[in-house]
Amino acid sequence: SPWSGMSANLIGAVLPRIAGTDMIIALTPYGKFPMQMDTFISVGYKMLQPLGHIKPVFPMPGGGTTQGHLEDMIKKFGNDVMIAAGGAIHGHPMGPAAGARAFRQGIDEVMNGVALKDAAGKPENKELKAAIDAWGIYEEAKGGIFDLKG
């Protein structure tokens, strides 16, 4: 970094792992924080990659994370990822309990290999559908431009 002289990987992944953390909240490019996608992915992988005898830590992406980001985050980081969710729970159109259920529905469906767009169409996932209708499903657009698409 031209400001600190240290890389995001060092500050955001390596030093916390050396200090013994179990999980690290990682800023995302999805919402209110200015994290670039390549930095986000690189820092997340540094949390998971071998580092001598030091165990990997859980990446915990947060900051503008909605139910529509679940598929992308699980594809990028695998099953060992924690989801930092706040606004997409409390701001859910059906209330906070529905927001939490929508995350659970989305996680379960993606973990079972079901795409979010298909999961949102199931009658039992009405909370997930409301979240997807409100915030969309994150997709990486062709040409390297990132956007939320419903």
Buried (B, 14 or more C-beta within 10 A) or exposed (E): EEEEEEBBBBEBBBEBBEEEBEBBBBBBBBBEEEBEBEBBBBBBBBBBEEBEEEEBBBBBBBBBBBBBBBBBBBEBBEEEBBBBBEBBBEBBEBBEEBBBBBBBBBBBBBEEEBEBBEBBEEEEBBBBBBBBEBBBBBBEEEEEEEEBEE
